[in-house]
Amino acid sequence: MVVAERVAKAWEPHLPEAIDRIPSAELRCLLDEFGTAIAAFRVGAVEYTMSVIERAMHSADGPVRLVVGKVDGITPAESGRLVVSVVAQAEQHSIEADLVVSNFGRESDYSRVGQSLWRNLLRKGIAVPHTRTGRGLEVDGQGALLTPEGEPAGPISAVGVLREGDEIVRNGRTGAFTFNLAAIKNHSIAVAARAIEQLELREDGLARNMAQFHGHVSNIEEATPDGFEEAVLLEAKRLATRGRTEREQLDSQLDARIRSVSELLTLPMDASRYDRLLRAVVSRAAVERLTDISVTPRQLRRQLGLANAEDLED
């Protein structure tokens, strides 16, 4: 299991290029046929958890039994319990249960979803099913919903399973990773940071300047490599810090670093407005660092200087 996961993880940076060469119809068929197997290979449980289940299954009178087959029906029993009929190749099983949990999965193709909310969003072009994979919705790199023309649908963003298809083609993430906690956390960080940026820049009347300003980021990094890098790391720490007092301290340090970087540059506008835009750029870079999926969470915390004593152990 560990080997399979490491191989799949190592493939992720290369998968988008390979997937780009596969026709959409073929890609959908591959995902339909092998998606469950890939998810099973990439998701496991640690030994001390599995040992409890294995003992329960292997004991002669163990409480856990595996029955493979197709659920033919569920009917009420006279005892008040439920009778589950399971049909296998050569036999049929009747299992009495107090509770039946359906884990047959979800509808990942939103063109087939029947709820009125989704039908209305699709009809109005606010949401578009992911064309290449048939999984989730079309979003941009920051998770904003896209219209059929590929333009942002408005201040509406998606997290988790809604971005399954985009995660596959953009980041090469296969398996169940679009709806695990780590992926949802990364999506949430990026969406929250984007919402704050839009509100603050709009309040300062700088939203129109951001796209043009962002194009000069490489020049800023070249002119002040150490200063810009330090600002990004400070912002990453600030975003990851929960205590208000420490956040406020980091906020002050970040403002000072932003001003020192600005002083080294030729400003095309008022210094205070320039600082606001520069801080937004720094925040975007920090979010990219915090949501980096090319390394493990422990490695990421070490890189950003967020590691605790456990993370520093080899």
Phi, psi and omega in degrees: 000315181296318180296315180300319180293319180295322178294314179298319179295319180294334181281339189307314181297337184263343185295319181305318180294319179292318180296326181299337181270355182264127177302150186302316181299318179294318181298318179298318179297318179297317180293322178296320185282321188246358184302316181294318180296319179297316179299320180295321179292329186266352181239127180216182178232150182289162190299318185293338174279313182293329182298325178296315181292317181298320178296320180293331181276324188273340179293147182302321180247031183296150183282351182248130180226136179263122178239120182259129179168193181249131178289115184269334180178160176229120184231153178284143177260162180297333180286353184094356178271184179247141176253117180260121178265120181242122181258121175256186183296316186244359184206168178233139182245143172240117185242124176273136183217150174280329184214137178242123179252121178274121178238040183282358177100193187230170175272110183272342179268107186286351173287345180258353184290135186260352182298143185298325179302309183290323179299320180291319178297319179290318182298323182274358179076014178284327177233145181227127177301145182295118189292315187290320188250339186072020181233123179074204186237162176284125178223164175271187185296341180254008175092005179286137178297142180248148177280173176302337178273359179085011179263153177303134183282352183136194181281055181235123181236161183238150174225160174069224189299336179297341183252018185303308182297319179296320178298323181294309186279332183272318186243358180069024183271111180250169180090211185262022190282346180281349177232027170265170188296322182297315180294317179297322178298313180298315179300317183296320178300311183295318181293316180296317180297321180293319180297317179297316180301313182297319180294315183291317181291324178293321179297323180271001180069030184249002185303322182289334182278344190295315182299315179293319181295321182296335179291344181262010184300318181299324178294321178295317180296322180290322183286325182224065185302314182291317182295316180294317180297318179295322179296319180296316179294322177297318180293321178299317178295320180297316180294329183272353184271134183266326183287133184297316183300313180293323178297318180294323177296315179294326179298317178295317178298320180294317178300318179295319180292321178299316180296321180292325177292317181299323182296337181272356186245158174274114188272128179275001183208181177306138186302318182294321177292321178297319179297322180296316179293319180297321179295323177297320178294318178298319180297319178299316180295322179294320178296320177300320179294314184294335183251021179294122182257005181280350180231167178286159178305321180295316178298322181296316179298323177296315182298324185268002181072027181254006187289142172264186184299323180293320180293332183280349178285143179283000000 
